[in-house]
Amino acid sequence: MILTLYVTDNCKACERVKNQLKSLLQDRKDVTLFIENIIKKNIKNILIVPALYIDEELYVLGDINEEKFLNRLKNI
């Protein structure tokens, strides 16, 4: 499974979600997390960050509900 978190510079919510994901996924060998800066990657179709995609499908914008997120990972 591939998770992609889109972030931007100077974004407190982005840092919070990035740290949250790293903590939640530290023991998950079946999940790969990519963190992409929308400015450096020149991505123009994402207007709200943080944006988390699961296998190229938008999962959530903004903060993550840990319980719902972990349940989603179990169902994939």
Distance bins in CASP14 RR format, pairs under 12 A and 6 or more apart:
PFRMAT RR
TARGET T0000
AUTHOR 0000-0000-0000
RMODE 2
METHOD distances of the structure
MODEL  1
1 25 0 0 0 0 1 0 0 0 0 0 0
1 28 0 0 0 0 1 0 0 0 0 0 0
1 29 0 0 0 0 0 1 0 0 0 0 0
1 30 1 0 0 1 0 0 0 0 0 0 0
1 31 1 0 1 0 0 0 0 0 0 0 0
1 32 1 0 0 1 0 0 0 0 0 0 0
1 33 0 0 0 0 1 0 0 0 0 0 0
1 34 0 0 0 0 0 1 0 0 0 0 0
1 53 0 0 0 0 0 1 0 0 0 0 0
1 54 1 0 0 1 0 0 0 0 0 0 0
1 55 1 0 0 1 0 0 0 0 0 0 0
1 56 0 0 0 0 0 1 0 0 0 0 0
1 57 0 0 0 0 0 1 0 0 0 0 0
1 59 0 0 0 0 0 1 0 0 0 0 0
1 72 0 0 0 0 0 1 0 0 0 0 0
1 73 1 0 0 1 0 0 0 0 0 0 0
1 74 0 0 0 0 0 1 0 0 0 0 0
1 75 0 0 0 0 0 1 0 0 0 0 0
1 76 1 0 1 0 0 0 0 0 0 0 0
2 25 0 0 0 0 0 1 0 0 0 0 0
2 28 0 0 0 0 0 1 0 0 0 0 0
2 30 0 0 0 0 0 1 0 0 0 0 0
2 31 1 0 0 1 0 0 0 0 0 0 0
2 32 1 0 1 0 0 0 0 0 0 0 0
2 33 0 0 0 0 1 0 0 0 0 0 0
2 34 1 0 0 1 0 0 0 0 0 0 0
2 36 0 0 0 0 0 1 0 0 0 0 0
2 52 0 0 0 0 0 1 0 0 0 0 0
2 53 0 0 0 0 1 0 0 0 0 0 0
2 54 1 0 0 1 0 0 0 0 0 0 0
2 55 1 0 1 0 0 0 0 0 0 0 0
2 56 1 0 0 1 0 0 0 0 0 0 0
2 57 0 0 0 0 0 1 0 0 0 0 0
2 59 0 0 0 0 0 1 0 0 0 0 0
2 76 0 0 0 0 0 1 0 0 0 0 0
3 17 0 0 0 0 0 1 0 0 0 0 0
3 18 0 0 0 0 0 1 0 0 0 0 0
3 20 0 0 0 0 0 1 0 0 0 0 0
3 21 1 0 0 1 0 0 0 0 0 0 0
3 22 0 0 0 0 0 1 0 0 0 0 0
3 24 0 0 0 0 0 1 0 0 0 0 0
3 25 1 0 0 1 0 0 0 0 0 0 0
3 28 0 0 0 0 1 0 0 0 0 0 0
3 30 0 0 0 0 0 1 0 0 0 0 0
3 31 1 0 0 1 0 0 0 0 0 0 0
3 32 1 0 0 1 0 0 0 0 0 0 0
3 33 1 0 1 0 0 0 0 0 0 0 0
3 34 1 0 0 1 0 0 0 0 0 0 0
3 35 0 0 0 0 1 0 0 0 0 0 0
3 36 0 0 0 0 0 1 0 0 0 0 0
3 50 0 0 0 0 0 1 0 0 0 0 0
3 51 0 0 0 0 0 1 0 0 0 0 0
3 52 1 0 0 1 0 0 0 0 0 0 0
3 53 1 0 0 1 0 0 0 0 0 0 0
3 54 1 0 1 0 0 0 0 0 0 0 0
3 55 0 0 0 0 1 0 0 0 0 0 0
3 56 0 0 0 0 0 1 0 0 0 0 0
3 57 0 0 0 0 0 1 0 0 0 0 0
3 58 0 0 0 0 0 1 0 0 0 0 0
3 59 0 0 0 0 1 0 0 0 0 0 0
3 60 0 0 0 0 0 1 0 0 0 0 0
3 64 0 0 0 0 0 1 0 0 0 0 0
3 69 0 0 0 0 1 0 0 0 0 0 0
3 72 0 0 0 0 0 1 0 0 0 0 0
3 73 0 0 0 0 1 0 0 0 0 0 0
3 76 0 0 0 0 0 1 0 0 0 0 0
4 18 0 0 0 0 0 1 0 0 0 0 0
4 21 0 0 0 0 0 1 0 0 0 0 0
4 31 0 0 0 0 0 1 0 0 0 0 0
4 32 0 0 0 0 1 0 0 0 0 0 0
4 33 1 0 0 1 0 0 0 0 0 0 0
4 34 1 0 1 0 0 0 0 0 0 0 0
4 35 1 0 0 1 0 0 0 0 0 0 0
4 36 1 0 0 1 0 0 0 0 0 0 0
4 37 0 0 0 0 0 1 0 0 0 0 0
4 38 0 0 0 0 0 1 0 0 0 0 0
4 41 0 0 0 0 0 1 0 0 0 0 0
4 43 0 0 0 0 0 1 0 0 0 0 0
4 46 0 0 0 0 0 1 0 0 0 0 0
4 49 0 0 0 0 0 1 0 0 0 0 0
4 50 0 0 0 0 0 1 0 0 0 0 0
4 51 0 0 0 0 1 0 0 0 0 0 0
4 52 1 0 0 1 0 0 0 0 0 0 0
4 53 1 0 1 0 0 0 0 0 0 0 0
4 54 0 0 0 0 1 0 0 0 0 0 0
4 55 0 0 0 0 1 0 0 0 0 0 0
4 56 1 0 0 1 0 0 0 0 0 0 0
4 57 0 0 0 0 0 1 0 0 0 0 0
4 58 0 0 0 0 1 0 0 0 0 0 0
4 59 0 0 0 0 1 0 0 0 0 0 0
5 11 0 0 0 0 0 1 0 0 0 0 0
5 13 0 0 0 0 0 1 0 0 0 0 0
5 14 1 0 0 1 0 0 0 0 0 0 0
5 15 0 0 0 0 0 1 0 0 0 0 0
5 16 0 0 0 0 0 1 0 0 0 0 0
5 17 1 0 0 1 0 0 0 0 0 0 0
5 18 1 0 0 1 0 0 0 0 0 0 0
5 19 0 0 0 0 0 1 0 0 0 0 0
5 20 0 0 0 0 1 0 0 0 0 0 0
5 21 1 0 0 1 0 0 0 0 0 0 0
5 22 0 0 0 0 1 0 0 0 0 0 0
5 24 0 0 0 0 0 1 0 0 0 0 0
5 25 0 0 0 0 0 1 0 0 0 0 0
5 31 0 0 0 0 0 1 0 0 0 0 0
5 32 0 0 0 0 0 1 0 0 0 0 0
5 33 1 0 0 1 0 0 0 0 0 0 0
5 34 1 0 0 1 0 0 0 0 0 0 0
5 35 1 0 1 0 0 0 0 0 0 0 0
5 36 1 0 0 1 0 0 0 0 0 0 0
5 37 0 0 0 0 0 1 0 0 0 0 0
5 38 0 0 0 0 0 1 0 0 0 0 0
5 46 0 0 0 0 0 1 0 0 0 0 0
5 49 0 0 0 0 1 0 0 0 0 0 0
5 50 1 0 1 0 0 0 0 0 0 0 0
5 51 1 0 0 1 0 0 0 0 0 0 0
5 52 1 0 1 0 0 0 0 0 0 0 0
5 53 1 0 0 1 0 0 0 0 0 0 0
5 54 0 0 0 0 0 1 0 0 0 0 0
5 58 0 0 0 0 0 1 0 0 0 0 0
5 59 0 0 0 0 1 0 0 0 0 0 0
5 60 0 0 0 0 1 0 0 0 0 0 0
5 61 0 0 0 0 0 1 0 0 0 0 0
5 62 0 0 0 0 0 1 0 0 0 0 0
5 64 0 0 0 0 1 0 0 0 0 0 0
5 69 0 0 0 0 0 1 0 0 0 0 0
6 13 0 0 0 0 0 1 0 0 0 0 0
6 14 0 0 0 0 1 0 0 0 0 0 0
6 17 0 0 0 0 0 1 0 0 0 0 0
6 18 0 0 0 0 0 1 0 0 0 0 0
6 33 0 0 0 0 0 1 0 0 0 0 0
6 34 0 0 0 0 1 0 0 0 0 0 0
6 35 0 0 0 0 1 0 0 0 0 0 0
6 36 1 0 1 0 0 0 0 0 0 0 0
6 37 1 0 0 1 0 0 0 0 0 0 0
6 38 1 0 1 0 0 0 0 0 0 0 0
6 39 0 0 0 0 0 1 0 0 0 0 0
6 40 0 0 0 0 0 1 0 0 0 0 0
6 41 0 0 0 0 1 0 0 0 0 0 0
6 42 0 0 0 0 0 1 0 0 0 0 0
6 43 1 0 0 1 0 0 0 0 0 0 0
6 44 0 0 0 0 0 1 0 0 0 0 0
6 45 0 0 0 0 0 1 0 0 0 0 0
6 46 1 0 1 0 0 0 0 0 0 0 0
6 47 0 0 0 0 0 1 0 0 0 0 0
6 48 0 0 0 0 1 0 0 0 0 0 0
6 49 1 0 1 0 0 0 0 0 0 0 0
6 50 1 0 0 1 0 0 0 0 0 0 0
6 51 1 0 1 0 0 0 0 0 0 0 0
6 52 1 0 0 1 0 0 0 0 0 0 0
6 53 1 0 0 1 0 0 0 0 0 0 0
6 56 0 0 0 0 0 1 0 0 0 0 0
6 58 0 0 0 0 1 0 0 0 0 0 0
6 59 0 0 0 0 0 1 0 0 0 0 0
6 60 0 0 0 0 0 1 0 0 0 0 0
6 61 0 0 0 0 1 0 0 0 0 0 0
6 62 0 0 0 0 0 1 0 0 0 0 0
7 13 0 0 0 0 1 0 0 0 0 0 0
7 14 1 1 0 0 0 0 0 0 0 0 0
7 15 1 0 0 1 0 0 0 0 0 0 0
7 16 0 0 0 0 0 1 0 0 0 0 0
7 17 1 0 0 1 0 0 0 0 0 0 0
7 18 1 0 0 1 0 0 0 0 0 0 0
7 19 0 0 0 0 0 1 0 0 0 0 0
7 21 0 0 0 0 0 1 0 0 0 0 0
7 33 0 0 0 0 0 1 0 0 0 0 0
7 34 0 0 0 0 0 1 0 0 0 0 0
7 35 1 0 0 1 0 0 0 0 0 0 0
7 36 1 0 0 1 0 0 0 0 0 0 0
7 37 1 0 1 0 0 0 0 0 0 0 0
7 38 1 0 0 1 0 0 0 0 0 0 0
7 39 0 0 0 0 1 0 0 0 0 0 0
7 40 0 0 0 0 1 0 0 0 0 0 0
7 41 0 0 0 0 0 1 0 0 0 0 0
7 43 0 0 0 0 0 1 0 0 0 0 0
7 46 0 0 0 0 1 0 0 0 0 0 0
7 48 0 0 0 0 0 1 0 0 0 0 0
7 49 1 0 1 0 0 0 0 0 0 0 0
7 50 1 0 1 0 0 0 0 0 0 0 0
7 51 0 0 0 0 1 0 0 0 0 0 0
7 52 0 0 0 0 1 0 0 0 0 0 0
7 61 0 0 0 0 0 1 0 0 0 0 0
7 62 0 0 0 0 0 1 0 0 0 0 0
8 14 1 0 0 1 0 0 0 0 0 0 0
8 15 0 0 0 0 0 1 0 0 0 0 0
8 17 0 0 0 0 0 1 0 0 0 0 0
8 18 0 0 0 0 0 1 0 0 0 0 0
8 35 0 0 0 0 0 1 0 0 0 0 0
8 36 0 0 0 0 1 0 0 0 0 0 0
8 37 1 0 0 1 0 0 0 0 0 0 0
8 38 1 0 1 0 0 0 0 0 0 0 0
8 39 1 0 1 0 0 0 0 0 0 0 0
8 40 0 0 0 0 1 0 0 0 0 0 0
8 41 0 0 0 0 0 1 0 0 0 0 0
8 43 0 0 0 0 1 0 0 0 0 0 0
8 46 0 0 0 0 1 0 0 0 0 0 0
8 47 0 0 0 0 0 1 0 0 0 0 0
8 48 0 0 0 0 0 1 0 0 0 0 0
8 49 1 0 1 0 0 0 0 0 0 0 0
8 50 0 0 0 0 1 0 0 0 0 0 0
8 51 0 0 0 0 1 0 0 0 0 0 0
9 15 0 0 0 0 0 1 0 0 0 0 0
9 37 1 0 0 1 0 0 0 0 0 0 0
9 38 0 0 0 0 1 0 0 0 0 0 0
9 39 1 0 0 1 0 0 0 0 0 0 0
9 40 0 0 0 0 1 0 0 0 0 0 0
9 49 0 0 0 0 1 0 0 0 0 0 0
10 37 0 0 0 0 0 1 0 0 0 0 0
10 39 0 0 0 0 0 1 0 0 0 0 0
10 49 0 0 0 0 0 1 0 0 0 0 0
11 17 0 0 0 0 1 0 0 0 0 0 0
11 18 0 0 0 0 1 0 0 0 0 0 0
11 35 0 0 0 0 0 1 0 0 0 0 0
11 37 0 0 0 0 1 0 0 0 0 0 0
11 38 0 0 0 0 1 0 0 0 0 0 0
11 39 0 0 0 0 0 1 0 0 0 0 0
11 48 0 0 0 0 0 1 0 0 0 0 0
11 49 1 0 1 0 0 0 0 0 0 0 0
11 50 1 0 0 1 0 0 0 0 0 0 0
11 51 0 0 0 0 0 1 0 0 0 0 0
11 62 0 0 0 0 1 0 0 0 0 0 0
11 63 0 0 0 0 0 1 0 0 0 0 0
12 18 0 0 0 0 0 1 0 0 0 0 0
12 19 0 0 0 0 0 1 0 0 0 0 0
12 49 0 0 0 0 0 1 0 0 0 0 0
12 50 0 0 0 0 0 1 0 0 0 0 0
12 62 0 0 0 0 0 1 0 0 0 0 0
12 63 0 0 0 0 0 1 0 0 0 0 0
13 19 0 0 0 0 0 1 0 0 0 0 0
13 20 0 0 0 0 0 1 0 0 0 0 0
13 48 0 0 0 0 1 0 0 0 0 0 0
13 49 1 0 0 1 0 0 0 0 0 0 0
13 50 1 0 1 0 0 0 0 0 0 0 0
13 51 0 0 0 0 0 1 0 0 0 0 0
13 52 0 0 0 0 0 1 0 0 0 0 0
13 60 0 0 0 0 0 1 0 0 0 0 0
13 61 0 0 0 0 1 0 0 0 0 0 0
13 62 1 0 1 0 0 0 0 0 0 0 0
13 63 1 0 0 1 0 0 0 0 0 0 0
13 64 0 0 0 0 0 1 0 0 0 0 0
14 20 0 0 0 0 0 1 0 0 0 0 0
14 21 0 0 0 0 0 1 0 0 0 0 0
14 35 0 0 0 0 1 0 0 0 0 0 0
14 36 0 0 0 0 0 1 0 0 0 0 0
14 37 0 0 0 0 1 0 0 0 0 0 0
14 38 0 0 0 0 1 0 0 0 0 0 0
14 39 0 0 0 0 0 1 0 0 0 0 0
14 46 0 0 0 0 0 1 0 0 0 0 0
14 48 0 0 0 0 0 1 0 0 0 0 0
14 49 1 0 1 0 0 0 0 0 0 0 0
14 50 1 0 1 0 0 0 0 0 0 0 0
14 51 0 0 0 0 1 0 0 0 0 0 0
14 52 0 0 0 0 0 1 0 0 0 0 0
14 61 0 0 0 0 0 1 0 0 0 0 0
14 62 0 0 0 0 1 0 0 0 0 0 0
14 63 0 0 0 0 0 1 0 0 0 0 0
14 64 0 0 0 0 0 1 0 0 0 0 0
15 21 0 0 0 0 0 1 0 0 0 0 0
15 22 0 0 0 0 0 1 0 0 0 0 0
15 35 0 0 0 0 0 1 0 0 0 0 0
15 49 0 0 0 0 0 1 0 0 0 0 0
15 50 0 0 0 0 1 0 0 0 0 0 0
15 62 0 0 0 0 0 1 0 0 0 0 0
15 63 0 0 0 0 0 1 0 0 0 0 0
16 22 0 0 0 0 0 1 0 0 0 0 0
16 23 0 0 0 0 0 1 0 0 0 0 0
16 49 0 0 0 0 0 1 0 0 0 0 0
16 50 0 0 0 0 1 0 0 0 0 0 0
16 62 0 0 0 0 1 0 0 0 0 0 0
16 63 1 0 0 1 0 0 0 0 0 0 0
16 64 0 0 0 0 1 0 0 0 0 0 0
16 66 0 0 0 0 0 1 0 0 0 0 0
17 23 0 0 0 0 0 1 0 0 0 0 0
17 24 0 0 0 0 0 1 0 0 0 0 0
17 25 0 0 0 0 0 1 0 0 0 0 0
17 33 0 0 0 0 0 1 0 0 0 0 0
17 35 0 0 0 0 1 0 0 0 0 0 0
17 49 0 0 0 0 1 0 0 0 0 0 0
17 50 1 0 1 0 0 0 0 0 0 0 0
17 51 0 0 0 0 1 0 0 0 0 0 0
17 52 1 0 0 1 0 0 0 0 0 0 0
17 59 0 0 0 0 0 1 0 0 0 0 0
17 60 0 0 0 0 1 0 0 0 0 0 0
17 61 0 0 0 0 0 1 0 0 0 0 0
17 62 1 0 0 1 0 0 0 0 0 0 0
17 63 1 0 0 1 0 0 0 0 0 0 0
17 64 1 0 1 0 0 0 0 0 0 0 0
17 65 0 0 0 0 0 1 0 0 0 0 0
17 66 0 0 0 0 0 1 0 0 0 0 0
17 69 0 0 0 0 0 1 0 0 0 0 0
18 24 0 0 0 0 0 1 0 0 0 0 0
18 25 0 0 0 0 0 1 0 0 0 0 0
18 33 0 0 0 0 1 0 0 0 0 0 0
18 34 0 0 0 0 0 1 0 0 0 0 0
18 35 1 0 1 0 0 0 0 0 0 0 0
18 36 0 0 0 0 0 1 0 0 0 0 0
18 37 0 0 0 0 0 1 0 0 0 0 0
18 49 0 0 0 0 0 1 0 0 0 0 0
18 50 1 0 0 1 0 0 0 0 0 0 0
18 51 0 0 0 0 0 1 0 0 0 0 0
18 52 0 0 0 0 1 0 0 0 0 0 0
18 62 0 0 0 0 0 1 0 0 0 0 0
18 63 0 0 0 0 0 1 0 0 0 0 0
18 64 0 0 0 0 0 1 0 0 0 0 0
19 25 0 0 0 0 0 1 0 0 0 0 0
19 26 0 0 0 0 0 1 0 0 0 0 0
19 33 0 0 0 0 0 1 0 0 0 0 0
19 35 0 0 0 0 0 1 0 0 0 0 0
19 50 0 0 0 0 0 1 0 0 0 0 0
19 63 0 0 0 0 0 1 0 0 0 0 0
19 64 0 0 0 0 0 1 0 0 0 0 0
20 26 0 0 0 0 0 1 0 0 0 0 0
20 33 0 0 0 0 0 1 0 0 0 0 0
20 50 0 0 0 0 1 0 0 0 0 0 0
20 52 0 0 0 0 0 1 0 0 0 0 0
20 60 0 0 0 0 0 1 0 0 0 0 0
20 62 0 0 0 0 0 1 0 0 0 0 0
20 63 0 0 0 0 1 0 0 0 0 0 0
20 64 1 0 1 0 0 0 0 0 0 0 0
20 65 0 0 0 0 0 1 0 0 0 0 0
20 66 1 0 0 1 0 0 0 0 0 0 0
20 69 0 0 0 0 1 0 0 0 0 0 0
20 70 0 0 0 0 0 1 0 0 0 0 0
21 28 0 0 0 0 0 1 0 0 0 0 0
21 31 0 0 0 0 1 0 0 0 0 0 0
21 32 0 0 0 0 0 1 0 0 0 0 0
21 33 1 0 1 0 0 0 0 0 0 0 0
21 34 0 0 0 0 0 1 0 0 0 0 0
21 35 0 0 0 0 1 0 0 0 0 0 0
21 50 0 0 0 0 1 0 0 0 0 0 0
21 52 1 0 0 1 0 0 0 0 0 0 0
21 53 0 0 0 0 0 1 0 0 0 0 0
21 54 0 0 0 0 0 1 0 0 0 0 0
21 59 0 0 0 0 0 1 0 0 0 0 0
21 60 0 0 0 0 0 1 0 0 0 0 0
21 62 0 0 0 0 0 1 0 0 0 0 0
21 63 0 0 0 0 0 1 0 0 0 0 0
21 64 1 0 0 1 0 0 0 0 0 0 0
21 66 0 0 0 0 1 0 0 0 0 0 0
21 69 0 0 0 0 1 0 0 0 0 0 0
21 70 0 0 0 0 0 1 0 0 0 0 0
21 73 0 0 0 0 0 1 0 0 0 0 0
22 28 0 0 0 0 0 1 0 0 0 0 0
22 31 0 0 0 0 0 1 0 0 0 0 0
22 33 1 0 0 1 0 0 0 0 0 0 0
22 35 0 0 0 0 1 0 0 0 0 0 0
22 64 0 0 0 0 0 1 0 0 0 0 0
23 33 0 0 0 0 0 1 0 0 0 0 0
23 64 0 0 0 0 0 1 0 0 0 0 0
23 66 0 0 0 0 1 0 0 0 0 0 0
23 69 0 0 0 0 0 1 0 0 0 0 0
23 70 0 0 0 0 0 1 0 0 0 0 0
24 31 0 0 0 0 1 0 0 0 0 0 0
24 33 0 0 0 0 1 0 0 0 0 0 0
24 52 0 0 0 0 0 1 0 0 0 0 0
24 64 0 0 0 0 1 0 0 0 0 0 0
24 65 0 0 0 0 0 1 0 0 0 0 0
24 66 1 0 0 1 0 0 0 0 0 0 0
24 67 0 0 0 0 0 1 0 0 0 0 0
24 68 0 0 0 0 0 1 0 0 0 0 0
24 69 1 0 0 1 0 0 0 0 0 0 0
24 70 1 0 0 1 0 0 0 0 0 0 0
24 72 0 0 0 0 0 1 0 0 0 0 0
24 73 0 0 0 0 1 0 0 0 0 0 0
25 31 1 0 1 0 0 0 0 0 0 0 0
25 32 0 0 0 0 1 0 0 0 0 0 0
25 33 1 0 1 0 0 0 0 0 0 0 0
25 34 0 0 0 0 0 1 0 0 0 0 0
25 35 0 0 0 0 0 1 0 0 0 0 0
25 52 0 0 0 0 0 1 0 0 0 0 0
25 54 0 0 0 0 0 1 0 0 0 0 0
25 64 0 0 0 0 0 1 0 0 0 0 0
25 66 0 0 0 0 0 1 0 0 0 0 0
25 69 0 0 0 0 1 0 0 0 0 0 0
25 70 0 0 0 0 0 1 0 0 0 0 0
25 73 0 0 0 0 1 0 0 0 0 0 0
26 33 0 0 0 0 0 1 0 0 0 0 0
27 70 0 0 0 0 0 1 0 0 0 0 0
27 73 0 0 0 0 0 1 0 0 0 0 0
28 69 0 0 0 0 0 1 0 0 0 0 0
28 70 0 0 0 0 1 0 0 0 0 0 0
28 73 1 0 0 1 0 0 0 0 0 0 0
28 74 0 0 0 0 0 1 0 0 0 0 0
28 76 0 0 0 0 0 1 0 0 0 0 0
30 73 0 0 0 0 1 0 0 0 0 0 0
30 74 0 0 0 0 0 1 0 0 0 0 0
30 76 0 0 0 0 1 0 0 0 0 0 0
31 52 0 0 0 0 0 1 0 0 0 0 0
31 54 0 0 0 0 1 0 0 0 0 0 0
31 55 0 0 0 0 0 1 0 0 0 0 0
31 69 0 0 0 0 0 1 0 0 0 0 0
31 70 0 0 0 0 0 1 0 0 0 0 0
31 72 0 0 0 0 0 1 0 0 0 0 0
31 73 1 0 0 1 0 0 0 0 0 0 0
31 74 0 0 0 0 0 1 0 0 0 0 0
31 76 0 0 0 0 1 0 0 0 0 0 0
32 54 0 0 0 0 0 1 0 0 0 0 0
32 55 0 0 0 0 0 1 0 0 0 0 0
33 52 0 0 0 0 1 0 0 0 0 0 0
33 53 0 0 0 0 0 1 0 0 0 0 0
33 54 0 0 0 0 0 1 0 0 0 0 0
33 73 0 0 0 0 0 1 0 0 0 0 0
34 41 0 0 0 0 0 1 0 0 0 0 0
34 52 0 0 0 0 0 1 0 0 0 0 0
34 53 0 0 0 0 1 0 0 0 0 0 0
34 54 0 0 0 0 0 1 0 0 0 0 0
34 55 0 0 0 0 0 1 0 0 0 0 0
34 56 0 0 0 0 0 1 0 0 0 0 0
35 41 0 0 0 0 0 1 0 0 0 0 0
35 49 0 0 0 0 0 1 0 0 0 0 0
35 50 0 0 0 0 1 0 0 0 0 0 0
35 51 0 0 0 0 0 1 0 0 0 0 0
35 52 0 0 0 0 0 1 0 0 0 0 0
35 53 0 0 0 0 0 1 0 0 0 0 0
36 42 0 0 0 0 0 1 0 0 0 0 0
36 43 1 0 0 1 0 0 0 0 0 0 0
36 46 0 0 0 0 1 0 0 0 0 0 0
36 49 0 0 0 0 1 0 0 0 0 0 0
36 50 0 0 0 0 0 1 0 0 0 0 0
36 51 0 0 0 0 1 0 0 0 0 0 0
36 52 0 0 0 0 0 1 0 0 0 0 0
36 53 0 0 0 0 1 0 0 0 0 0 0
37 43 0 0 0 0 1 0 0 0 0 0 0
37 46 0 0 0 0 0 1 0 0 0 0 0
37 49 0 0 0 0 1 0 0 0 0 0 0
37 50 0 0 0 0 0 1 0 0 0 0 0
37 51 0 0 0 0 0 1 0 0 0 0 0
38 44 0 0 0 0 1 0 0 0 0 0 0
38 45 0 0 0 0 1 0 0 0 0 0 0
38 46 1 0 1 0 0 0 0 0 0 0 0
38 47 0 0 0 0 1 0 0 0 0 0 0
38 48 0 0 0 0 0 1 0 0 0 0 0
38 49 1 0 0 1 0 0 0 0 0 0 0
38 50 0 0 0 0 1 0 0 0 0 0 0
38 51 0 0 0 0 1 0 0 0 0 0 0
39 46 0 0 0 0 0 1 0 0 0 0 0
39 49 0 0 0 0 1 0 0 0 0 0 0
41 49 0 0 0 0 0 1 0 0 0 0 0
43 49 0 0 0 0 1 0 0 0 0 0 0
43 51 0 0 0 0 1 0 0 0 0 0 0
43 53 0 0 0 0 0 1 0 0 0 0 0
45 51 0 0 0 0 0 1 0 0 0 0 0
45 53 0 0 0 0 0 1 0 0 0 0 0
45 58 0 0 0 0 0 1 0 0 0 0 0
46 52 0 0 0 0 0 1 0 0 0 0 0
46 53 0 0 0 0 1 0 0 0 0 0 0
46 58 0 0 0 0 1 0 0 0 0 0 0
46 61 0 0 0 0 1 0 0 0 0 0 0
46 62 0 0 0 0 0 1 0 0 0 0 0
47 61 0 0 0 0 1 0 0 0 0 0 0
48 58 0 0 0 0 0 1 0 0 0 0 0
48 60 0 0 0 0 0 1 0 0 0 0 0
48 61 1 0 1 0 0 0 0 0 0 0 0
48 62 1 0 0 1 0 0 0 0 0 0 0
48 63 0 0 0 0 0 1 0 0 0 0 0
49 60 0 0 0 0 0 1 0 0 0 0 0
49 61 1 0 0 1 0 0 0 0 0 0 0
49 62 1 0 0 1 0 0 0 0 0 0 0
49 63 0 0 0 0 0 1 0 0 0 0 0
50 58 0 0 0 0 0 1 0 0 0 0 0
50 59 0 0 0 0 0 1 0 0 0 0 0
50 60 0 0 0 0 1 0 0 0 0 0 0
50 61 1 0 0 1 0 0 0 0 0 0 0
50 62 1 0 1 0 0 0 0 0 0 0 0
50 63 0 0 0 0 1 0 0 0 0 0 0
50 64 0 0 0 0 1 0 0 0 0 0 0
51 57 0 0 0 0 0 1 0 0 0 0 0
51 58 1 0 0 1 0 0 0 0 0 0 0
51 59 0 0 0 0 1 0 0 0 0 0 0
51 60 1 0 0 1 0 0 0 0 0 0 0
51 61 1 0 1 0 0 0 0 0 0 0 0
51 62 1 0 0 1 0 0 0 0 0 0 0
51 63 0 0 0 0 0 1 0 0 0 0 0
51 64 0 0 0 0 0 1 0 0 0 0 0
52 58 1 0 0 1 0 0 0 0 0 0 0
52 59 1 0 1 0 0 0 0 0 0 0 0
52 60 1 0 1 0 0 0 0 0 0 0 0
52 61 1 0 0 1 0 0 0 0 0 0 0
52 62 1 0 0 1 0 0 0 0 0 0 0
52 63 0 0 0 0 1 0 0 0 0 0 0
52 64 1 0 0 1 0 0 0 0 0 0 0
52 65 0 0 0 0 0 1 0 0 0 0 0
52 68 0 0 0 0 0 1 0 0 0 0 0
52 69 0 0 0 0 1 0 0 0 0 0 0
52 72 0 0 0 0 0 1 0 0 0 0 0
52 73 0 0 0 0 0 1 0 0 0 0 0
53 59 1 0 0 1 0 0 0 0 0 0 0
53 60 0 0 0 0 1 0 0 0 0 0 0
53 61 0 0 0 0 0 1 0 0 0 0 0
54 60 0 0 0 0 1 0 0 0 0 0 0
54 64 0 0 0 0 0 1 0 0 0 0 0
54 69 0 0 0 0 1 0 0 0 0 0 0
54 72 1 0 0 1 0 0 0 0 0 0 0
54 73 0 0 0 0 1 0 0 0 0 0 0
54 75 0 0 0 0 0 1 0 0 0 0 0
54 76 1 0 0 1 0 0 0 0 0 0 0
55 72 0 0 0 0 0 1 0 0 0 0 0
55 73 0 0 0 0 0 1 0 0 0 0 0
55 76 1 0 0 1 0 0 0 0 0 0 0
57 72 0 0 0 0 0 1 0 0 0 0 0
57 76 0 0 0 0 0 1 0 0 0 0 0
59 65 0 0 0 0 0 1 0 0 0 0 0
59 68 0 0 0 0 1 0 0 0 0 0 0
59 69 1 0 0 1 0 0 0 0 0 0 0
59 71 0 0 0 0 0 1 0 0 0 0 0
59 72 1 0 0 1 0 0 0 0 0 0 0
59 73 0 0 0 0 0 1 0 0 0 0 0
59 76 0 0 0 0 0 1 0 0 0 0 0
60 66 0 0 0 0 0 1 0 0 0 0 0
60 68 0 0 0 0 1 0 0 0 0 0 0
60 69 1 0 0 1 0 0 0 0 0 0 0
60 72 0 0 0 0 1 0 0 0 0 0 0
62 69 0 0 0 0 0 1 0 0 0 0 0
63 69 0 0 0 0 0 1 0 0 0 0 0
64 70 0 0 0 0 1 0 0 0 0 0 0
64 71 0 0 0 0 0 1 0 0 0 0 0
64 72 0 0 0 0 1 0 0 0 0 0 0
64 73 0 0 0 0 0 1 0 0 0 0 0
65 71 0 0 0 0 1 0 0 0 0 0 0
65 72 0 0 0 0 1 0 0 0 0 0 0
66 72 0 0 0 0 0 1 0 0 0 0 0
66 73 0 0 0 0 0 1 0 0 0 0 0
67 73 0 0 0 0 0 1 0 0 0 0 0
67 74 0 0 0 0 0 1 0 0 0 0 0
68 74 0 0 0 0 0 1 0 0 0 0 0
68 75 0 0 0 0 0 1 0 0 0 0 0
69 75 0 0 0 0 0 1 0 0 0 0 0
69 76 0 0 0 0 0 1 0 0 0 0 0
70 76 0 0 0 0 0 1 0 0 0 0 0
END
